[in-house]
Every structure is written in C-alpha cells, then in structure tokens.
Amino acid sequence: MTEIRPFRIAVPQADLDDLRDRLARTRFTDEIPGAEQGVAVSRVKRLVERWRDGFDWRAQEARFNAHPQFTTEIDGQNIHFIHVRSENPDALPLILTHGWPGSIAEYLNAVEPLSRHFHLVIPSLPGFGFSGPTTEVGWNNQRIARAWAELMARLGYERYGAVGNDGGSMISPELGRIAPEHVVGVHVTQIFSFPSGDPAEFADLSEEEQAGLAILDWFWKEKGAFNVLHSQQPQTLAHALADSPSGLVGWLAQLFDEDLDDDFVLTNASIHWFTGTAGSALRLYWENARAAELEQPKEPTTAPTALAMAEGDFASIRRFAERDHRNIVSWKTLPAPARGHYTAHSATGILTSDVRAFFDGLR
C-alpha cells in the first residue's frame, strides 16, 4: 500500500511578505464608467486592499489545520485531503469534491455538521492547491474519479457516498459510474446536462424549462469566455495568474458570487497563490475538452442521484439530466436564503441537511 503521510499547512512568512509587497505595487487597469465588461475595478481594488492589509491568512491556515490532513500518491500524482472520522464508527463515509475557482475551502464550514453523521474525505483536485501542480497530461474528470476510488479503497472504505459542487458535480457522478459497487449515492448542486441538438428535445418545453434555457444561453454568451480560454489556451493565461496576485483575484472573482464574503474569496485565491497552482488548475478544462473529443457515448449513470441547486446558480433542466442519469431520486431547489454557487459555504445548514436527508434515505 502506498504511504499516507500526515500533512499540515505552513506557508512561509517570506511568501506572505512577498504577496503583500506585490499587492502594494498593483497597477490597476482603467474602465469605462457604466459599461459592464467584466469584474469591476472597484471590486478588485477592495479585494486587493483587504488581501494586503486586513485578511488574516494565519487564521484561515489554523482553520484548515484544525482538521486532520494527509497526502498520498495516486497514479503518479500527489493528492492532498482532509480526513475527518465521525465519532460514530458506523457512519457512512462521504467524499466531497470541489471545482474551479474554488478549493477545499468550499467545504470547510460543512465539516462540523456533516462529521456528526458521516466520515469525511475532502481532497484537493489534482493540479489544485496542496495537491500541487499536475506534472503530466491526462488528468481529466474520469482519471480523477478513478483516483478517488483508489483513495477511498486505500482508506478502507467499501461503501461511501459522493458529494460535489461545480467540477465536483461532474466528477462525483463519474465516480458512481466507475465504482457502482461502492458508491451508494451521488449528491450534487448542479447537473451539467445540455441539449443534444435534437429538435424533439425542444418540442414541449415548459415555461420553467424555457427560463432555464434562457439562463444557460445568457451565461454562455456573457460569461462563458473563461471556459473557452481554459479549454484552449490555459498556459497562455497561466503566465499572468502565476505572477500577479491582483490579476489572479480579478480572474477568479468573475465566478465568485458578488454577495460572497471577501474572506472566502481571498482564502480560495490564497490557496491558488501560495501553492503555485493558479495555472495548473486551469488545465482541468483543457483535459476535459480533449477527453470529450475522444470518448465514446456513455451509458447513463445508475447510482441514486440527488440534485440540490440554488437560485442564482446554474439552471439544471430535468429532461436533459434524465437522459444522462437514470436514477434521479431527489430534485429540488434549496429554500432561501440558499443562493448562488457555493451553498456549502454560504448556506451550510440548508445544504448539509439536504445531504444528510438524502443519504439517510438510502440507508
């Protein structure tokens, strides 16, 4: 068995001093007043000033280090993960997967309420954060799912659930697909199923479905450029993100809801910055785009699946989702005040209650 090594986050003080110096020398861009052309200068200035003079990385570091963390090598890649065992020895294990531009920070608020009922494994994606940069091509969603199956086996877990947000909402169903004998259920906050182009799919759309399609159409026309760039030229963008913390936070902020607290945004940005993975994290899009070009059509997943989406986030559409996932047993929009893309952080009690109810129902 490959070694599992204890790990603690300890960013050198010299790195914090260098970050503060770089932030102090930021050259902010100009903008045309009233023109919505991306993340506003005012928001970037606020985040930069907070990051430089008010944000307490050491406090965030201590929050992470309050939980047991480990690293192990899987398929040639270092994998970092939080591993919290419930006081209930018979608790069901869960593996929780984040996405971009997030990190394991997405689930930090959820550790305490979920660990009352579940053993928790929260890995940093390959190429992200404390897993370090990827060093070879091929780390797409399918390969990550296989690594997660190996990680859970290495930890001695035979039956477990998979939870995901953003990229994790694609990886978690893949884990259910490749390890159906081990995955008891999949709980996600988005189901990324899109129209196939068959005109019959649009024949009798409900008003709700039409509204969902309109949201998708707006998103790809107005905010989808990051996906195209990451999928085609991640290395070109990486030069800027690796060298400029203000440029990094400006790029990440486009997909952090504006009503999120600044310290959550800066915690995620800090992880990208201090680990030198701001560029390598982008590669996941490039990898998935190339995997999609090569892969054969997949059979629908069969693991029991739950969707718990929120207002103001990606609008999943059930008729398309059921084409790709045959066993959707729960489909809901979380109640207010849950909103946006990061409900594990911003509406922790609502999301974790839904996770618990879903897996309790399966048991």
N, C-alpha and C positions, 0 to 999 in steps of 0.2 A: 504493500500500500504506500502510495506517495505521501510524504510527510505533510502534516498540517501544523503550521507554525503560529504561535501567538503573535499578535501584532498590536501596536499602539501608534496612534498618530502623534508625531512630534515634528512639526515644521520648524526648521532652524530659525532663530531670531534674525539672522542675516537675510533670510528670504522675506521676512515681514518688513524689515528696514528697506530692502530693495523695492518692494512693492510700494511702500509709502513714498519713496523718492520718485518712482516712475509716475505715480498718480499726481504728485505735486507738480510735475512738469508736463501735464497733459496739454496738448494743443487741441482745443475743441473746434469742431467744424462750424461753419455758418449754416443758416437755414433761411427759408423764405417764410415770413410770418403768415400763419393761416393755411399753409399748404401741408397737407398730410402726406408726407413722403417717406415715412418710416418712424423709428423711435426718435422722439423729440430731444433736442439738445438739453432742454430743461430737466428731463428725467435722467439723462446720462450725467449731467452736472451734479444733480442731487445724489445719485448713486456713488459717483466718484468721490464727492466730498465726504459722504458717510463712510465709505470704504477707507479713506485716508485718515480721518480724524475721529470717527465715532464707533465704527464697527469693531467688535471685540472677537477676533479670531480665537484667542485662547479660551474664551468661554465656550465657543462652539466646539473647539477641539475637545474640551472636557466633557461636553455632552456626548460626543461620539465615544470617547474613551471610558465613559461610564458603563458601556456595554462590551461584552467580550468580542474581540475581533481576531481574525485569523487570515492567513494566506496559505495557498496551496497551488501547486502547478497542475494544470489540466490541459492535455493536448498541446503541451509546449508553451502555454500562456499562464502567467501569474494571475491568480484570482484572489481578490480580497473580499471578505464577507464578515458581516456581523452575525453572530450566532447566539441567540438568547433562548435558553431552555425554560419552559414553563415549570412552575412548581408542581403542576400535575404531570406525573411521569407518563400517563396515558394520553396526554394531549396530542392532537393531530399536528404534525409539522406543516408549516407553510413556507414556500419560497416566494419572496416578493421582489419583483423586478421593476426597476426604474427605466427611464428613457432619456432622451436629449431634449432640452439642455439641462436636464436635472442630474441627479446623483442619488446616492443612498440617503441624502438629506431629505428626500421626498417622504421617507417613511419614519423619520426619527420620532415625530410626535406619536406615531401609531404603535411604537414598540411597547410602551407600558400597557395600554388597554388590550392589545392583541395577545401579549405574552401571558395574560391571566388565563387564556384559554388555549393557546397554541405554542408549540415550539417554533421559533422564527429563524429563518435563514435569509439574510438580505445582502446579496452580492453586488459588488461594483461590476458593471459590464466590462468585458474585455475592451481595452482602449480608453476606459474612463477611470478617472480618479485613482484610487490607491491600488487598483489592479494594474496600473501603469499602461504605457502605450502598447498597442499591438506591434509585433515585430515581423509579421508575415501576412500576406493576403489570405482571405478565406473566412474571416470571422463575421459571417452573416447570421441572421436570426436562427437558422437551422443548426449551425455549428454551436451557437451559444446554447440553444436548447439541449443539445447533446451534452455539452459541458455541465449544464445544470443537473441533468440526470445523473451524471457521474459524481458531481458534488454531493447530491443527496444520498447516493449509494455509499459514498466514502464516509459520510456522517452516520451511516447505519439506519437510514430512514427508508422503509419499504413502501409505505403508503403516505402520501402527502398531497396537499393542495397547492395550486399555483395562483398567485395574485399578481396583477400587472397594471401599470399605467403607462400611457404613451408607447414607447418602444416595447415596454413590458407587456402591453396589451396585444402585441403581436408574438412575442417570444413565449408567453405563458400558454397560449393555445398550441403553439408548436411543441412545447414540452408535453402537453396532453396527447398530441398526435404521435410522438415518437416513443412515449413511455406510458401507454394506456393502462398497463397492468399495475402501474404505481401511482398515477395521478387520479385522485378521487374526484376532482372538480377543478374548474378554472373560473376565477372571478376577475373581471377586468372593468375598466372605466371607459373604454372605447372598444368598438368592434369595427375595424377598418375594412369594411366590405363595400365595394363600389359597383356601380352599374357595369355590366359586361358589354354594353353596346347593342344588345338585342332589343329591338323596338318593343317587343312584347312586354319587357320589364317596365315600360312606362305607360302601359295601356290604361291602367285603372288606379293610378296613384291617388292616395288620399290627400286631403289638404295638409295634414301633418307631414306626410312623406314629401310632398312638393316643397313645403317650407324647409325640410331638412336638406333637400337637394339644392335649394337656393342658397342655403348657408354654405354648403360644400363648394358651390360654384363661386360664391364670393370669396371664400378663403383661398382657393387656388388661384383666382385672378388677382387678388390683392395682397396675399401674404405667402404664396407658395414658392417664392423665389429661393428661399433658403433650401428647400428640398431639392430643387433643380441644381443649385450650385454645389451642395454637399454630394449629390449623386454623380455629378460630372467632374468637378474640379476641387475636391476637398483640400488638396495640397496647396493650391493657389491661395485659398483663404487662410490656411494654417499659418503662413508666414506672418500675417498681420496679427492673428489672435495669440500667437506664441510670444510676440514681442511687446504688445500694447495691452495693459490691463484695462484701460478705458475703452479701447476698441473691442476687447473681449466682452466687457459687461454691456456695451452698446449692442453687440450682435446677439448675445444671449437674451437681452431684455425684450426682444421682439416676440418671444414666445413665453415670457413670464407675465401672467395677467397683471394689469396695472394696479389692481387692488390687493395684490400680494404685499406682505410686509417687506421692506427693503432688506432686512437682515436675512430673510430666507433667500432672496435673490443673490445677495452677496456671499452667503455660505456656499451656494452652488458655484458661483463664479470663483470663489477662493479655492475650492477643490480642483476645478479645472486648471487654475493658475498655478497653485503650489505643486501640483503633481506633473505639470508639463504635458497635460493630456488634452488641452483645448483643441489641438489639431487632430490628434488621433481619434478623438471621439466622433469627429465628422465622418470618419471612414465607414462607419456602420451604414450610412446611406449609400455610399459608393458600392459597398459589398452587396447590399440587398438589391440594388438596381441590377447588378450583374448576375446575381443568383436568379432574379426573376426572368432574365433573358434566356437562361439555360434550363430552368426547371420545367418538368412536365406538369400538366394539370394535376392538382392534388385532390384526393378524396376528401370530402368534408370531415371535420373533426367530429368525434363522437363522445368526448368527455362531457359530463354535465357542465354547463356553462352559464354564468350569470353576468349580466351587464348592469352596472350601476353608474350611469352617466349623470352629468350635471348640466344645468342651464349655463349657457355661455361657453360651452365647450364643443368639441367635435360632435356633429349630429349623426349618430349611428341610425341606420334605416333597416328595420327588421327584415323586410323581404329579401334584401341583399345579404344580410347576415345569415339568414336561414339557408341560403344557398351554400354557404361556406361552413356552417356549423349546424349539425343535425340535432343537437341535444341542448338547445337553449331552454333552460328551466326557469330562469328569472330574467325579466327585462323591465327595468324601471329607471325613471329619472329621480335622483335623490331630492328630498324635500329641501326647501330653503331652511337655513341660509347657505346650503351647499351650492357652490357655483364655481365654474371655471375648471381648469385643467389639473389642479393639484389638491384635490379634496382630501387626500390622506394628511396633508399639512394644514389646510385651511378649514376643513370641516371634519376633523378627525373622528369625533364621536359618531357622526352620522355614517361615515364610510365604514368605520370599524364595526359598527353594529350590523351593517348590511353584510359584511364579510362573515361575521360570526353566525348570523341567521342562516346564510346560505350553506355554510359547511356543517352547521348543526343539523340542518335539514337532510343533508346527505348521510349523516351518521345515524 
